[in-house]
Amino acid sequence: MKKKRISMDKIREILRLSQELNLGCRKIAQALSISKTAVSQYVSEFRACGIDYQGICNLTDSKLSELLSTKKKKSKKYEVLESYFCYFAKELKRKGVTLKTLWEEYIADNPNGYSYARTTWHYRVWKQASQSTMHIEHKAGDKMFVDFAGQKLQIVDRKTGEIKDVEVFVAILGASQLTYVEAVETQKSSDWIRANENAFLKFGGVTSAIVPDNLKSAVTNPNKYEPDINPEYEDFARHYGTVILPARSGKQKDKALAECAVKIVYQRIFAPLRDRIFYSTLELNEEIADLTDRHNSIPFQKLKISRYGLFLEVEKDSLKPLPAERYEFKKFAYLKVTFNYHIELAEDRHYYSVPYNYIRKKVKVIYTEKSVEIYHNNIRIAFHARDRKAGGYTTIKDHMPSAHKFYAEWSPERITGWAAKIGDDVKEMTVKLLKSRDHPEQAYRSSIGIISLAKKYGNGRVNKACARALSYKLYKYKAVKNILEKGLDRIEEEPEEAQLLPIHSNIRGADYYK
């Protein structure tokens, strides 16, 4: 009969209830909600091992499991079965392979061997003893577990001597436990995504899923049921044809493999580097790569094969192929279209146009080092080359309403040409206006405003008003308009003449001082 896997806490409780309270197997089974057969098997094994309850109180779970599988006297029949377990462990990593299939192969070679139920029992006891050194439940090519180590390494600025902490990224394949380690400057999305990508490149393929912890670069909202994936990380996963499956908060088992890998990294990478000085992440990563390769070449205690050997044997061919091109890093922003049918990319303080009918609507902006794409309802409505000029505008003519298209056709030459028809001083005013504004379009409106005043006041008066404003260096539409409204253009400037002092008897002449 197939026995349900039981936690180590319940195994300890079986022994306590049996030895300390002298309960029978049936009552223990009822108390712990497990089968009587399972209780009977554990009690028999405890007796065969000569273990009492006090003797296991200070044992770790892995040690207790190992005692259960090794302390008992092994029969020839069991030894034959046990010789298959390493093979079982490796083959179970292959997709579609089940313990039932492997048992059928075993029983074909050993007709008098154990039943399927008993084989399953013995294998799972052996597996529990192995879990401290080898997780064997993951299928080949299925998952890559990723995380940052809690501790950091350091690099030193060669010029200033300043010590800088660097993050340590760790990735591990579920089936073979092949490990990748890299030092990066920060935990920001750009460093996180590049490290994930470098792991895939090192492994030579892509897993079906990536399992990160709930750091901000991976998960924006670690909801228990529907976590929100960082859009940049999700876009990276889409490019590589994989999916992000964040570890559940509070579920240590989901990220146990990554945490175990980090502990080993402390021993096999951090410890050897503890007294070394490095002056760049590039230099540090060269040493990390050598130590990681050495770690991947050390055989497992139980399986007698290294991580790299197991990777070549069961996992390499199960990885999906790498895409033709590396991932181009993208950033995402959700913005509202302003009244002038542009969005502001705050990072550059630059403005990009969208079709004017999207004014005041929210859009998704995806931008790279070279381009800016704008989406509404998942439909791309604008594409621009990225421009980092602060305060600048990138505008596509077709995005403008018809009236604005007319303005867009203005140019400094056309403006000054129109102004010259009214008068030289009007032309000079438009030239000064164009030079005084940061953006030409700001001067266009003022210039057109001045030119349009001729319809009301006539060319001569507008030309004189511009001359008067120029003399005071007032290069503004409002200044010219005020002069015309107040009639100041009609007032002639009086020449400044030298005034002679009147002759008076009390005034001393030059001869007085001789």
C-alpha positions as CSV (number, residue, x, y, z in Angstrom):
1,M,0.0,0.0,0.0
2,K,1.3,3.4,-0.9
3,K,2.3,5.4,2.1
4,K,1.7,9.1,2.3
5,R,4.8,11.2,2.9
6,I,4.8,12.3,6.6
7,S,6.6,15.3,8.1
8,M,9.5,14.8,10.5
9,D,7.5,16.5,13.2
10,K,4.8,13.7,12.9
11,I,7.5,11.0,12.8
12,R,8.9,12.3,16.1
13,E,5.3,12.4,17.5
14,I,4.7,8.8,16.5
15,L,7.7,7.8,18.6
16,R,6.7,10.0,21.6
17,L,3.1,8.6,21.6
18,S,4.3,5.1,21.2
19,Q,7.1,5.1,23.8
20,E,6.1,7.8,26.3
21,L,2.3,7.2,26.4
22,N,2.3,3.5,25.3
23,L,-0.5,4.2,22.7
24,G,-1.2,1.5,20.1
25,C,-0.9,2.1,16.4
26,R,-4.6,2.6,15.8
27,K,-4.9,5.4,18.4
28,I,-1.7,7.1,17.2
29,A,-3.1,7.0,13.7
30,Q,-6.3,8.6,14.8
31,A,-4.5,11.3,16.8
32,L,-2.2,12.3,14.0
33,S,-4.7,11.7,11.1
34,I,-2.4,9.3,9.3
35,S,-2.8,5.6,8.3
36,K,-2.4,2.8,10.8
37,T,-0.1,1.1,8.3
38,A,2.3,4.1,8.2
39,V,2.4,4.3,12.0
40,S,3.1,0.5,12.2
41,Q,6.0,0.9,9.7
42,Y,7.6,3.7,11.6
43,V,7.2,2.0,15.0
44,S,8.8,-1.1,13.5
45,E,11.7,0.9,12.1
46,F,12.3,2.6,15.5
47,R,12.5,-0.7,17.2
48,A,14.8,-2.1,14.6
49,C,17.1,0.9,15.0
50,G,17.1,0.7,18.8
51,I,16.1,4.4,19.0
52,D,14.1,5.9,22.0
53,Y,12.3,9.2,22.1
54,Q,14.9,10.9,24.3
55,G,17.6,9.9,21.9
56,I,16.1,11.8,19.0
57,C,15.2,15.0,20.8
58,N,18.5,16.7,19.9
59,L,18.9,15.2,16.4
60,T,18.3,17.3,13.3
61,D,15.7,16.1,10.9
62,S,18.3,15.0,8.3
63,K,20.2,13.0,10.9
64,L,17.1,11.3,12.2
65,S,16.0,10.4,8.6
66,E,19.5,9.1,8.0
67,L,19.3,6.9,11.1
68,L,16.0,5.5,10.0
69,S,17.4,4.4,6.7
70,T,20.9,3.3,7.7
71,K,20.9,2.0,11.3
72,K,18.6,-0.9,10.6
73,K,20.2,-4.1,9.4
74,K,20.1,-4.2,5.6
75,S,19.2,-7.4,3.9
76,K,20.6,-8.4,0.6
77,K,17.2,-7.7,-1.0
78,Y,17.3,-4.1,0.4
79,E,20.9,-3.5,-0.7
80,V,19.9,-4.4,-4.3
81,L,17.0,-2.0,-4.1
82,E,19.1,0.7,-2.6
83,S,21.6,0.4,-5.4
84,Y,18.9,1.7,-7.7
85,F,18.1,4.9,-5.7
86,C,20.8,7.2,-7.2
87,Y,19.5,6.1,-10.6
88,F,15.9,6.8,-9.5
89,A,16.9,10.2,-8.3
90,K,18.5,11.2,-11.6
91,E,15.8,9.7,-13.8
92,L,13.0,11.3,-11.9
93,K,14.3,14.7,-13.0
94,R,13.4,13.8,-16.6
95,K,10.0,15.0,-17.7
96,G,7.4,12.2,-17.8
97,V,9.4,9.8,-15.7
98,T,7.5,8.5,-12.6
99,L,8.5,6.3,-9.7
100,K,6.0,3.7,-11.1
101,T,8.0,3.5,-14.3
102,L,11.2,3.1,-12.5
103,W,9.8,0.4,-10.2
104,E,8.6,-1.6,-13.3
105,E,12.2,-1.5,-14.6
106,Y,13.5,-2.6,-11.2
107,I,11.1,-5.5,-10.8
108,A,11.7,-6.7,-14.4
109,D,15.4,-7.2,-13.3
110,N,14.5,-8.5,-9.9
111,P,11.2,-10.6,-10.0
112,N,11.5,-11.4,-6.3
113,G,12.1,-7.8,-5.3
114,Y,9.9,-5.4,-3.2
115,S,6.4,-4.5,-4.1
116,Y,5.7,-1.1,-5.6
117,A,4.3,0.2,-2.2
118,R,7.4,-1.1,-0.3
119,T,9.8,0.3,-2.9
120,T,8.2,3.7,-2.7
121,W,8.5,3.6,1.1
122,H,12.2,2.7,1.1
123,Y,13.0,5.3,-1.6
124,R,11.3,8.1,0.3
125,V,13.1,7.2,3.5
126,W,16.4,7.3,1.6
127,K,15.4,10.5,-0.1
128,Q,14.7,12.3,3.2
129,A,18.2,11.4,4.4
130,S,19.5,12.8,1.1
131,Q,17.7,16.1,1.2
132,S,20.4,17.9,3.3
133,T,22.7,17.6,0.3
134,M,20.4,17.1,-2.7
135,H,17.0,18.3,-3.6
136,I,15.7,15.7,-6.0
137,E,12.1,16.7,-6.6
138,H,12.6,19.3,-9.4
139,K,12.2,18.3,-13.0
140,A,15.0,19.1,-15.4
141,G,14.7,22.4,-17.2
142,D,11.7,23.4,-15.1
143,K,12.8,26.2,-12.8
144,M,15.7,28.5,-12.0
145,F,15.8,29.9,-8.5
146,V,17.3,33.4,-8.1
147,D,18.1,35.7,-5.2
148,F,20.6,38.1,-3.8
149,A,22.8,36.9,-0.9
150,G,22.1,38.7,2.4
151,Q,25.8,39.5,2.9
152,K,27.9,41.6,0.5
153,L,31.3,41.6,-1.0
154,Q,33.5,44.7,-1.4
155,I,35.6,46.5,-4.0
156,V,38.1,49.3,-3.3
157,D,38.5,52.5,-5.4
158,R,42.1,52.4,-6.5
159,K,42.4,56.2,-6.5
160,T,40.6,57.1,-3.3
161,G,40.8,53.9,-1.3
162,E,37.0,54.1,-0.7
163,I,35.5,50.7,0.1
164,K,32.2,50.0,-1.7
165,D,29.8,47.2,-1.0
166,V,28.5,45.2,-4.0
167,E,25.5,42.8,-4.2
168,V,26.0,39.1,-4.9
169,F,23.4,37.5,-7.2
170,V,22.9,33.7,-7.0
171,A,21.0,31.5,-9.5
172,I,20.5,27.7,-9.2
173,L,18.9,25.2,-11.5
174,G,16.3,23.1,-9.7
175,A,17.2,19.7,-11.0
176,S,21.0,19.6,-11.2
177,Q,21.6,22.4,-8.7
178,L,24.1,23.9,-11.2
179,T,24.9,27.3,-9.7
180,Y,25.7,30.8,-11.1
181,V,27.1,33.6,-9.0
182,E,27.8,37.2,-10.0
183,A,28.7,40.5,-8.2
184,V,26.7,43.5,-9.3
185,E,26.7,47.1,-8.1
186,T,23.1,47.4,-7.0
187,Q,19.8,45.6,-6.6
188,K,18.2,47.9,-9.2
189,S,16.2,46.4,-12.1
190,S,18.9,47.0,-14.6
191,D,21.5,45.0,-12.6
192,W,19.0,42.4,-11.5
193,I,17.8,41.7,-15.1
194,R,21.3,41.6,-16.5
195,A,22.4,39.1,-13.8
196,N,19.3,36.8,-14.7
197,E,20.3,37.0,-18.3
198,N,23.9,36.2,-17.6
199,A,22.8,33.1,-15.7
200,F,20.8,31.9,-18.8
201,L,23.8,32.6,-21.0
202,K,26.1,30.6,-18.6
203,F,23.7,27.7,-18.5
204,G,23.3,27.8,-22.3
205,G,19.5,27.7,-22.2
206,V,16.3,28.9,-20.5
207,T,14.2,27.2,-17.9
208,S,10.4,27.1,-18.1
209,A,10.1,29.4,-15.1
210,I,12.1,31.7,-12.8
211,V,11.5,31.7,-9.1
212,P,12.6,34.9,-7.4
213,D,12.1,36.1,-3.8
214,N,9.8,39.2,-3.4
215,L,12.4,41.9,-3.9
216,K,11.3,45.2,-5.6
217,S,13.2,44.5,-8.8
218,A,11.2,41.4,-9.3
219,V,7.8,41.9,-7.6
220,T,6.1,45.3,-7.1
221,N,3.2,43.9,-5.0
222,P,3.9,40.5,-3.2
223,N,0.2,39.6,-3.0
224,K,-0.3,36.0,-1.8
225,Y,-2.6,35.1,-4.6
226,E,-1.9,37.5,-7.5
227,P,1.5,39.2,-7.1
228,D,2.3,42.0,-9.4
229,I,5.5,41.4,-11.3
230,N,7.8,44.3,-12.0
231,P,6.9,45.2,-15.7
232,E,10.6,45.5,-16.6
233,Y,11.3,42.0,-15.3
234,E,8.1,40.6,-16.9
235,D,9.2,42.0,-20.2
236,F,12.6,40.3,-19.8
237,A,10.8,37.0,-19.1
238,R,8.6,37.5,-22.2
239,H,11.7,38.0,-24.4
240,Y,13.3,34.8,-23.1
241,G,10.1,32.7,-23.4
242,T,9.8,32.0,-19.7
243,V,7.5,33.0,-16.8
244,I,8.1,34.6,-13.3
245,L,6.7,32.5,-10.4
246,P,7.6,34.5,-7.2
247,A,8.1,32.6,-4.0
248,R,5.1,32.9,-1.7
249,S,5.6,35.2,1.3
250,G,6.2,33.1,4.4
251,K,6.5,29.8,2.4
252,Q,10.1,28.9,3.1
253,K,9.9,25.8,1.0
254,D,9.3,27.8,-2.2
255,K,12.7,29.4,-1.9
256,A,14.6,26.7,0.1
257,L,16.8,25.8,-2.8
258,A,18.0,29.4,-3.3
259,E,18.6,29.8,0.4
260,C,20.6,26.6,0.5
261,A,22.6,27.8,-2.5
262,V,23.4,31.1,-0.7
263,K,24.6,29.2,2.4
264,I,27.0,27.2,0.2
265,V,28.1,30.3,-1.6
266,Y,29.1,31.8,1.8
267,Q,31.3,28.8,2.4
268,R,32.8,28.2,-1.0
269,I,33.0,31.8,-2.4
270,F,32.8,34.3,0.4
271,A,35.2,32.5,2.7
272,P,38.0,32.1,0.2
273,L,37.7,35.7,-0.8
274,R,37.5,37.2,2.7
275,D,41.0,38.6,2.8
276,R,41.3,39.5,-0.9
277,I,41.2,43.0,-2.3
278,F,39.5,43.8,-5.6
279,Y,39.4,47.0,-7.4
280,S,36.4,46.4,-9.8
281,T,33.4,44.1,-10.1
282,L,35.0,42.8,-13.3
283,E,38.1,41.7,-11.4
284,L,36.0,40.3,-8.6
285,N,33.7,38.3,-10.9
286,E,36.7,36.6,-12.5
287,E,37.5,35.1,-9.2
288,I,33.9,34.3,-8.4
289,A,33.6,32.5,-11.7
290,D,36.6,30.3,-10.9
291,L,35.3,29.4,-7.5
292,T,31.8,28.7,-8.8
293,D,33.1,26.3,-11.4
294,R,35.0,24.5,-8.7
295,H,31.9,24.3,-6.6
296,N,29.9,22.9,-9.5
297,S,32.6,20.2,-10.0
298,I,32.4,18.9,-6.4
299,P,30.4,15.6,-6.2
300,F,27.3,15.3,-4.1
301,Q,27.7,13.1,-1.0
302,K,24.8,10.8,-1.9
303,L,24.7,10.7,-5.7
304,K,28.5,10.5,-6.3
305,I,28.2,13.0,-9.2
306,S,28.9,16.7,-9.4
307,R,26.4,19.4,-10.2
308,Y,28.0,20.0,-13.6
309,G,28.0,16.3,-14.3
310,L,24.3,16.0,-13.4
311,F,23.5,19.0,-15.5
312,L,25.1,17.5,-18.6
313,E,23.4,14.2,-17.9
314,V,19.8,15.2,-17.1
315,E,19.2,18.9,-17.5
316,K,21.2,20.5,-20.3
317,D,19.0,19.1,-23.1
318,S,15.8,20.0,-21.3
319,L,16.5,23.8,-21.3
320,K,14.8,25.8,-24.0
321,P,17.1,27.5,-26.5
322,L,18.4,31.0,-26.0
323,P,16.7,33.7,-28.2
324,A,18.7,35.0,-31.2
325,E,19.4,38.4,-29.6
326,R,20.1,39.5,-26.1
327,Y,17.4,41.5,-24.2
328,E,17.3,45.2,-24.8
329,F,16.7,46.8,-21.4
330,K,13.4,48.7,-21.3
331,K,11.8,51.0,-18.8
332,F,8.1,51.5,-18.2
333,A,6.1,54.6,-17.2
334,Y,2.4,55.3,-16.9
335,L,1.7,58.9,-17.8
336,K,-1.2,61.3,-18.6
337,V,-1.2,63.1,-21.9
338,T,-1.1,66.9,-21.2
339,F,-3.4,69.5,-22.8
340,N,-0.8,70.2,-25.6
341,Y,-0.9,66.5,-26.6
342,H,2.6,65.6,-25.3
343,I,3.9,63.4,-22.5
344,E,6.9,64.3,-20.3
345,L,9.6,61.7,-19.9
346,A,10.7,62.9,-16.5
347,E,14.0,61.1,-16.6
348,D,15.2,63.4,-19.5
349,R,12.7,66.3,-18.9
350,H,11.8,65.9,-22.6
351,Y,8.4,66.0,-24.3
352,Y,7.0,63.6,-26.9
353,S,3.8,64.0,-28.9
354,V,0.9,61.7,-29.2
355,P,-2.2,62.1,-31.5
356,Y,-4.1,65.1,-30.1
357,N,-7.3,63.0,-29.6
358,Y,-5.6,61.3,-26.6
359,I,-5.3,64.5,-24.6
360,R,-5.9,63.8,-20.8
361,K,-5.8,60.1,-21.3
362,K,-3.4,57.7,-19.5
363,V,-0.9,56.0,-21.6
364,K,1.9,53.4,-21.1
365,V,5.4,54.5,-22.2
366,I,8.1,52.0,-23.0
367,Y,11.5,53.5,-23.6
368,T,15.0,52.2,-24.3
369,E,18.3,53.8,-24.8
370,K,17.3,54.7,-28.4
371,S,13.5,54.8,-28.6
372,V,10.3,55.9,-26.9
373,E,7.0,53.9,-27.6
374,I,3.6,55.1,-26.3
375,Y,0.7,52.7,-25.9
376,H,-3.0,53.2,-25.2
377,N,-5.2,50.1,-24.6
378,N,-2.2,48.0,-25.6
379,I,-2.1,49.6,-29.0
380,R,1.0,51.6,-30.0
381,I,-0.1,55.2,-30.8
382,A,3.3,56.8,-31.1
383,F,7.0,56.0,-31.7
384,H,9.9,58.4,-31.3
385,A,13.7,58.4,-31.3
386,R,14.8,59.2,-27.8
387,D,16.1,62.7,-27.3
388,R,17.7,63.7,-24.0
389,K,17.5,67.5,-24.5
390,A,16.0,68.9,-21.3
391,G,13.0,71.1,-22.0
392,G,12.9,70.0,-25.7
393,Y,9.9,68.8,-27.7
394,T,9.8,66.0,-30.2
395,T,6.6,66.5,-32.2
396,I,5.2,64.6,-35.2
397,K,3.1,66.9,-37.4
398,D,0.3,64.3,-37.9
399,H,-0.3,64.3,-34.1
400,M,-1.4,68.0,-34.2
401,P,-4.9,69.4,-34.7
402,S,-5.4,71.2,-38.0
403,A,-4.9,74.7,-36.5
404,H,-1.6,73.7,-34.9
405,K,-0.4,72.2,-38.2
406,F,-0.7,75.7,-39.7
407,Y,1.5,77.0,-36.9
408,A,4.0,74.2,-37.3
409,E,4.6,75.4,-40.9
410,W,5.9,78.7,-39.7
411,S,9.7,79.4,-39.8
412,P,11.9,82.3,-38.8
413,E,12.4,83.2,-42.5
414,R,8.6,83.3,-43.2
415,I,8.0,85.4,-40.1
416,T,10.6,88.0,-40.9
417,G,9.5,88.1,-44.5
418,W,6.0,89.0,-43.4
419,A,7.3,91.6,-41.0
420,A,9.5,93.2,-43.6
421,K,6.4,94.0,-45.7
422,I,5.1,96.2,-42.9
423,G,8.4,98.0,-42.1
424,D,12.1,97.7,-41.3
425,D,11.5,98.3,-37.6
426,V,8.9,95.5,-37.5
427,K,11.3,93.2,-39.2
428,E,14.0,94.1,-36.7
429,M,11.5,93.5,-33.8
430,T,10.8,90.0,-35.1
431,V,14.5,89.2,-35.4
432,K,15.1,90.4,-31.8
433,L,12.1,88.3,-30.6
434,L,13.4,85.1,-32.3
435,K,16.7,85.5,-30.6
436,S,15.4,86.3,-27.2
437,R,13.3,83.2,-26.7
438,D,14.5,79.7,-25.8
439,H,12.1,78.0,-28.2
440,P,11.3,79.6,-31.6
441,E,7.6,78.7,-31.3
442,Q,7.3,81.1,-28.3
443,A,8.5,84.0,-30.6
444,Y,6.3,82.9,-33.5
445,R,3.1,83.8,-31.7
446,S,4.4,87.2,-30.4
447,S,5.7,88.1,-33.9
448,I,2.4,87.2,-35.6
449,G,0.6,89.2,-33.0
450,I,2.7,92.3,-33.8
451,I,2.2,91.8,-37.5
452,S,-1.6,91.5,-37.0
453,L,-1.7,94.9,-35.3
454,A,-1.2,96.4,-38.8
455,K,-4.8,95.5,-39.6
456,K,-6.1,97.9,-36.9
457,Y,-3.4,100.6,-36.7
458,G,-1.9,100.5,-40.2
459,N,1.7,99.7,-41.3
460,G,3.2,103.1,-40.5
461,R,2.0,103.3,-36.9
462,V,3.0,99.7,-36.2
463,N,6.5,100.4,-37.6
464,K,6.9,103.5,-35.4
465,A,5.7,101.6,-32.4
466,C,8.2,98.9,-33.0
467,A,11.0,101.6,-33.4
468,R,10.0,103.1,-30.0
469,A,9.9,99.6,-28.3
470,L,13.3,98.8,-29.8
471,S,14.8,101.9,-28.4
472,Y,13.8,100.8,-24.9
473,K,14.8,97.1,-25.7
474,L,11.3,95.9,-25.1
475,Y,11.0,92.9,-27.4
476,K,7.4,92.0,-26.6
477,Y,4.0,92.0,-28.3
478,K,2.4,93.6,-25.3
479,A,4.9,96.5,-25.3
480,V,4.1,97.3,-29.0
481,K,0.4,97.0,-28.3
482,N,0.6,99.4,-25.3
483,I,2.5,102.0,-27.3
484,L,-0.2,101.9,-30.0
485,E,-3.2,102.0,-27.6
486,K,-1.7,105.0,-25.7
487,G,-0.8,106.8,-28.9
488,L,2.9,107.0,-27.9
489,D,3.9,106.2,-31.4
490,R,2.6,109.7,-32.5
491,I,4.7,111.6,-30.0
492,E,7.8,113.0,-31.5
493,E,11.0,112.6,-29.4
494,E,12.4,116.1,-28.5
495,P,16.1,116.5,-29.3
496,E,18.2,117.1,-26.3
497,E,19.8,120.6,-26.9
498,A,22.4,122.3,-24.7
499,Q,20.7,125.1,-22.7
500,L,22.7,128.4,-22.3
501,L,22.7,130.0,-18.9
502,P,21.2,133.6,-18.8
503,I,23.7,136.6,-18.4
504,H,23.7,137.9,-14.8
505,S,25.8,140.7,-13.1
506,N,26.6,138.3,-10.2
507,I,28.2,135.7,-12.4
508,R,32.0,135.8,-12.2
509,G,33.9,135.4,-15.5
510,A,37.0,133.4,-16.2
511,D,39.2,136.4,-15.6
512,Y,38.1,136.5,-11.9
513,Y,40.2,133.5,-11.1
514,K,43.4,134.8,-12.8
